[in-house]
Amino acid sequence: MDATKTQKAEQPGAAGLLAGQQGGTKALPFAKMAEVAFWGTVLWGLVRAAAHYLNFTPYGVEAFARPILGTARANSWAGIGLGTLVLFVETFLAVMVYSLVFGRIRLWWIGLLYGLILLAVAGFFFRIGNWNQATLSTELAWYLSFGLFVGMTISLERSDKA
């Protein structure tokens, strides 16, 4: 009789959680979000720098500093440093928003959808209508993979916590 009680207790509930687990919508701890944002900045900053170096996109890491420094001064070491800092802040905000809005959903393609949303927001600021096909495809791939990284990392962190 104990075996059936154990099996029933381990069956997923309506929310996809095992019985006995708390299913709050709380975000990840600040330190964990900062860690994910740091590694996201390192990884996707290097990917963006490589894509810019190989002339796949005109937007390198320094493009994130253009609103602050302007176009002329963004192409300097200060622009790269400030762009990396701005990318970290944007990545942290992206992780925080995903954690709060989509954090409980455990579907891998939600990260792709989130990447499309981020592309639409970035495209508004970087004038997506003026992009050629090569830039559009590179930025689409970068944002889709970035959204997938954020989504899958948050899902993994939440499932490890549970």
C-alpha positions in Angstrom: 0.0 0.0 0.0 2.9 2.4 0.6 4.1 1.8 -2.9 0.9 3.2 -4.4 1.0 6.2 -2.1 4.5 6.9 -3.2 3.6 6.5 -6.9 0.7 8.9 -6.5 2.8 11.4 -4.7 5.4 11.4 -7.6 2.8 12.0 -10.3 3.0 15.5 -11.9 0.3 17.9 -10.9 -1.5 20.2 -13.2 1.3 22.8 -13.1 3.9 20.2 -14.1 5.4 20.0 -10.6 5.7 17.0 -8.5 3.4 16.7 -5.5 5.0 18.2 -2.5 7.1 20.8 -4.3 6.3 24.4 -3.9 5.3 26.1 -7.1 5.7 29.8 -6.4 6.3 32.3 -9.2 9.3 33.8 -7.4 12.2 34.8 -9.5 15.7 33.3 -9.1 17.9 34.8 -6.4 19.8 38.0 -7.4 23.2 36.2 -7.3 22.0 33.5 -9.6 20.6 36.0 -12.1 23.9 38.0 -12.0 25.8 34.8 -12.6 23.7 33.8 -15.6 24.0 37.4 -16.9 27.8 37.4 -16.5 28.3 34.2 -18.4 25.7 35.2 -21.0 27.7 38.5 -21.5 31.0 36.6 -21.8 29.7 34.0 -24.2 27.4 36.1 -26.4 29.7 39.1 -26.3 32.5 36.9 -27.8 30.0 35.5 -30.4 29.0 39.1 -31.3 32.6 40.2 -31.5 33.5 37.3 -33.8 30.5 38.0 -36.0 31.5 41.6 -36.2 35.2 40.8 -36.9 34.2 38.4 -39.7 31.9 41.2 -41.2 28.7 39.2 -40.7 27.2 42.2 -38.9 28.1 45.9 -38.5 27.1 45.8 -34.8 29.9 44.6 -32.5 29.8 44.8 -28.8 30.6 48.5 -29.0 27.2 49.1 -30.7 25.6 48.7 -27.2 27.5 51.9 -26.2 26.3 54.0 -29.1 23.3 55.6 -27.3 25.7 56.9 -24.6 28.9 57.6 -26.6 27.6 58.3 -30.0 28.6 56.6 -33.3 32.0 58.3 -33.6 33.3 57.5 -30.1 31.8 54.0 -29.9 34.6 52.5 -32.0 37.2 52.8 -29.3 38.4 50.7 -26.3 36.1 52.8 -24.1 33.2 52.0 -26.4 34.0 48.2 -26.2 34.2 48.4 -22.4 31.1 50.4 -22.0 29.3 48.3 -24.6 30.2 45.2 -22.6 28.9 46.8 -19.5 25.6 47.8 -21.2 25.4 44.3 -22.7 25.7 42.9 -19.1 22.9 45.2 -17.8 20.7 44.2 -20.8 21.4 40.5 -20.3 20.6 40.9 -16.5 17.3 42.6 -17.4 16.6 39.9 -20.0 17.3 37.1 -17.4 15.1 38.9 -14.8 12.2 39.4 -17.1 12.3 35.9 -18.4 12.5 34.5 -14.9 9.5 36.5 -13.9 7.3 36.0 -17.0 8.3 32.7 -18.5 10.3 31.1 -15.7 7.7 28.4 -14.9 7.2 27.2 -18.5 9.4 24.3 -19.3 9.2 24.3 -23.1 12.5 24.8 -25.0 10.9 26.9 -27.8 9.8 29.6 -25.4 13.4 30.7 -25.4 13.3 31.1 -29.2 10.1 33.2 -28.9 11.8 35.3 -26.3 14.7 35.8 -28.6 12.3 37.0 -31.3 10.8 39.5 -28.9 14.3 40.7 -28.0 15.1 41.1 -31.7 12.0 43.1 -32.2 13.0 45.5 -29.4 16.6 45.7 -30.6 15.5 46.2 -34.2 13.4 49.2 -33.1 16.5 50.9 -31.7 18.9 49.8 -34.5 16.5 50.5 -37.4 15.7 47.0 -38.5 14.2 48.3 -41.7 17.6 49.5 -43.0 19.3 46.2 -42.5 20.4 44.1 -45.5 19.7 40.4 -45.6 23.1 39.4 -44.2 22.8 41.6 -41.2 19.2 40.5 -40.6 20.1 36.8 -40.7 23.1 37.3 -38.4 21.1 39.3 -35.9 18.2 36.8 -36.1 20.6 33.9 -35.4 22.3 35.8 -32.5 19.0 36.8 -30.8 17.4 33.4 -31.3 20.4 31.7 -29.7 20.7 34.3 -27.0 17.0 33.8 -26.1 17.4 30.1 -26.2 20.4 30.4 -23.8 18.5 32.5 -21.4 15.4 30.3 -21.5 17.1 27.0 -21.2 19.5 28.3 -18.4 16.6 29.7 -16.4 14.6 26.5 -16.8 17.6 24.4 -15.8 18.3 26.6 -12.7 14.6 26.4 -11.6 14.5 22.6 -12.1 17.7 22.2 -10.1 16.3 24.3 -7.4 13.1 22.3 -7.1 
